Amino acid sequence: MKISSGFRSVAVAAIATAAVSVASAAHADSGTIRFAVYKAAFFVGGSGGEGTFTFHGKTYPISIGGVSGGLAFGVSKTYFHGTVRHIRRARDVTGVYGAAGGGGTLGKGAQVIVMTNDKGAQLELTGKQVGLQVNADLSGMAISLR
């Protein structure tokens, strides 16, 4: 059975493209993150905080800022820790993350959240919240390296 050279070229190109895609995914890495965020809201809210991001054995200081809008009121502080996945460089953690959610806390409460930025970095966070906070809002968070 003869295979045309055009078909063979297309097949080789497809296999090469698949191999590069798999190799690129294999090089993506992960790091750990921990930070505290203070949040205050009365319909429109703001938040800010700081923490650390550890990647390949090096720890980087980070700043957190955010805005929320919707049905939200109260004041709280949340301590988050988790993993940042799908990153190649430390600066891939920087950027704006978005999530839609709802919840409430009176006293001590737990939160779990997964968010993604425009570079494809995925935050998988768990946290403990202290304070009085009720929300059904659309929230955004920006992370920057200091």
C-alpha positions as CSV (number, residue, x, y, z in Angstrom):
1,M,0.0,0.0,0.0
2,K,1.4,3.4,-1.1
3,I,0.9,6.5,1.1
4,S,1.2,9.8,-0.8
5,S,3.9,12.2,0.3
6,G,1.3,14.9,1.0
7,F,-0.6,12.7,3.4
8,R,2.6,11.6,5.0
9,S,3.7,15.3,5.5
10,V,0.3,16.2,7.1
11,A,0.6,13.2,9.4
12,V,4.1,14.1,10.5
13,A,3.1,17.7,11.1
14,A,0.1,16.6,13.2
15,I,2.2,14.2,15.3
16,A,4.8,16.9,15.8
17,T,2.2,19.5,16.9
18,A,0.7,17.0,19.3
19,A,4.2,16.2,20.8
20,V,4.9,20.0,21.3
21,S,1.5,20.4,23.0
22,V,2.1,17.5,25.4
23,A,5.7,18.8,26.1
24,S,4.4,22.3,26.8
25,A,1.8,21.0,29.3
26,A,4.4,18.8,30.9
27,H,6.6,21.9,31.6
28,A,3.8,23.7,33.5
29,D,4.5,23.8,37.2
30,S,2.9,24.7,40.5
31,G,3.6,26.8,43.6
32,T,2.1,27.5,47.0
33,I,0.5,30.7,48.1
34,R,-0.7,32.1,51.4
35,F,-2.2,35.5,52.2
36,A,-4.6,37.4,54.4
37,V,-7.3,39.7,52.9
38,Y,-9.3,42.3,54.7
39,K,-12.7,43.0,53.1
40,A,-15.3,45.7,53.8
41,A,-18.6,46.1,51.8
42,F,-21.8,47.9,51.7
43,F,-23.2,46.8,48.3
44,V,-19.8,47.8,46.7
45,G,-16.8,46.5,48.5
46,G,-13.1,46.6,48.6
47,S,-10.4,44.3,49.8
48,G,-6.7,44.3,50.3
49,G,-4.0,42.2,51.8
50,E,-0.6,40.7,51.5
51,G,1.2,37.3,51.7
52,T,3.8,35.1,50.1
53,F,4.1,32.9,47.0
54,T,6.6,30.1,46.9
55,F,7.8,28.7,43.6
56,H,10.9,26.5,42.9
57,G,12.1,27.0,46.5
58,K,12.0,30.8,46.4
59,T,9.5,32.9,48.4
60,Y,8.1,36.1,46.8
61,P,6.1,38.8,48.7
62,I,2.7,39.5,47.1
63,S,0.1,42.2,47.4
64,I,-3.7,41.5,47.0
65,G,-6.3,44.1,45.9
66,G,-9.9,43.6,44.9
67,V,-13.3,45.0,44.2
68,S,-16.8,43.4,44.5
69,G,-20.3,44.5,43.6
70,G,-23.7,43.1,44.2
71,L,-25.5,42.2,47.5
72,A,-22.7,42.4,50.0
73,F,-22.2,43.9,53.4
74,G,-20.0,43.5,56.4
75,V,-16.3,43.4,57.4
76,S,-14.1,40.4,57.5
77,K,-10.6,39.0,57.4
78,T,-9.8,35.8,55.5
79,Y,-6.6,33.7,55.8
80,F,-6.1,31.8,52.5
81,H,-3.6,29.1,51.6
82,G,-3.4,26.9,48.5
83,T,-1.8,26.0,45.3
84,V,-1.2,27.9,42.0
85,R,-1.2,25.5,39.1
86,H,-0.4,25.8,35.3
87,I,2.5,28.3,35.7
88,R,5.9,28.4,34.1
89,R,7.4,31.5,35.8
90,A,6.8,33.2,39.2
91,R,5.3,36.2,37.4
92,D,2.6,34.0,35.9
93,V,0.8,34.2,39.3
94,T,0.3,38.0,38.8
95,G,-2.9,39.3,37.2
96,V,-6.6,39.7,37.7
97,Y,-8.6,36.7,38.9
98,G,-12.4,36.6,38.8
99,A,-15.1,34.5,40.5
100,A,-18.8,34.6,41.0
101,G,-20.0,33.4,44.4
102,G,-22.2,33.7,47.4
103,G,-21.9,32.9,51.1
104,G,-21.9,34.2,54.5
105,T,-19.9,34.2,57.7
106,L,-20.7,35.0,61.3
107,G,-17.7,34.5,63.5
108,K,-15.4,31.9,62.1
109,G,-16.2,30.3,58.7
110,A,-14.4,28.3,56.0
111,Q,-14.2,29.2,52.3
112,V,-13.1,27.3,49.3
113,I,-12.5,29.0,46.0
114,V,-11.0,28.2,42.5
115,M,-10.1,31.2,40.3
116,T,-8.1,31.6,37.0
117,N,-6.2,34.6,35.6
118,D,-5.7,35.6,32.0
119,K,-2.3,33.7,31.8
120,G,-4.1,30.5,32.7
121,A,-2.7,30.3,36.3
122,Q,-5.3,28.5,38.5
123,L,-5.6,29.3,42.2
124,E,-7.1,26.6,44.4
125,L,-7.6,28.2,47.7
126,T,-9.0,27.3,51.1
127,G,-9.4,29.8,53.8
128,K,-10.8,30.7,57.2
129,Q,-12.9,33.9,57.5
130,V,-13.4,35.9,60.7
131,G,-16.0,38.7,61.0
132,L,-19.5,39.4,59.8
133,Q,-19.9,39.2,56.0
134,V,-22.9,38.4,53.9
135,N,-22.5,38.3,50.1
136,A,-24.0,37.3,46.8
137,D,-21.7,39.1,44.6
138,L,-19.3,39.1,41.7
139,S,-15.7,39.5,43.0
140,G,-12.4,40.2,41.4
141,M,-8.9,40.0,42.9
142,A,-5.6,41.2,41.6
143,I,-2.3,39.7,42.7
144,S,1.0,41.5,42.2
145,L,4.6,40.6,43.1
146,R,6.2,43.2,45.4
